[in-house]
Amino acid sequence: MPQTAGSVRDGEPIEEPMRPALSSRQSLRPAGLLFAGVAFLALSAIWVVIGLRYPETAWDFPQFYIIAHLPLHSVHDRPVFVQLGERLLGPLGIHYYPPFVRPAVFALIVRPLAWFSYWQAFWIWVSVGFLSYSASILLLRRRFDLPNAVLPVFALYFPSLFGLVTGQDANVLLLVLLVSILLLCDGPGVLGGVLLAVCGYKFNVILFLPLVLLFKSRWRSLAGFVAGASVLAAASAMLAPASNYLALLRTIPAITIGLAPGGLHGVAMRLGLESLYYPAAIAVAAFCVFLIYKLPMLESFCVAIVASLVVAYHAAWYDCAVLVIPIAVAFQHATKTFRTILLLILGLPAVWVLGREYFQVFVEMLLLGYFARDVFIAGRPLPAIATGASRT
């Protein structure tokens, strides 16, 4: 019969066995996390300084502020959009109004911005984006056991942090996408599929992800995705004419200043060989679909994220914020050399600025090559979550 603390044997109380002491690494972990958090915030402050001095701070934010004031049925009506922009922001010296290219239903999310002045709304917007990014990094650390020492490096990741300076919203998408993927890897539930549908907010960034659910026979999750996407599409069509939205998408190159797509399309444009984009995109897409079919679920999601960015007709530099997911997954089992490369990708913002589309594609191809090794080299260890084992 098993003995427990407080029981008696031969008239003598049994002493409760001592619990093993925590290892030095475990005992220092909270302190290490605290130090990493302070370092993360300190490095993040660099971007605040940049934002206060950069002449084009909030370059992309007017679209969200205007939409917060615009009647929902006019969110994709360009003349009305510009007219309201001139009335609201013209007196502030702001005369560039990037188009709102999200489905109309998502205009509901930004309505509270109308309660504040323009610059108050911008800093609130930045704060929400930064908190979303920070939460994403903490989730990645917890799920994939990232060392505390690497967390501050994420504070230098150019697409996520400079995206905040320009007023982009990619970090909110990152958090929703990450939660969706973790739920889907944990089990075949509907909620993960519904959250993935919400990521249709930027459908070009999740283009390949539903294939993972299809290839892995996650029918309930796939049904949740289809149902969620259908509801969001129907709601958008009821709020604003779909014809206006489609017309707006066709005019993006003409009305967007400094439009520079990333991925293969951006490189082909830079080289003056845009006609090569289509065969190259088809070849890379076919290879990625093969990897998605062969790899375990988690790594399939990573490949799907990279594929969506590298193949998309238009995926900007700030959309690469979602690459922290495959970077964190790769870091978990990478060699020391490859970990160093990943840290350089995260921690050298100047390379993103100087390398532009070429560096984006380099990073994307590097990640694809890493995950492809799981298919072509037998015996490589896979992340615990990918094989179905649980983590605590």
Secondary structure, DSSP 4 states (H G I P E B T S, - for coil): ----TT-EETTEEPPPPPPPPPPHHHHHHHHHHHHHHHHHHHHHHHHHHHHHH-TTTTTTTHHHHHHHHS-GGGTT-HHHHHHHHHHHHGGGT--------S-GGGGGGGGGGGGS-HHHHHHHHHHHHHHHHHHHHHHHHHHHT--GGGGGGGGG-HHHHHHHHHT--HHHHHHHHHHHHHHHHH---HHHHHHHHHGGGGGGGSTTHHHHHHHTT-HHHHHHHHHHHHHHHHHHHHHS-HHHHHHHHHHHHHHSTT----HHHHHHHHTT-GGGHHHHHHHHHHHHHHHHHHS-HHHHHHHHHHHHHHH-SS--GGGGGGGHHHHHHHHHH--HHHHHHHHHHHH-HHHHHHHHHHHHHHHHHHHHHHHHHHHHSTT----GGGGT----
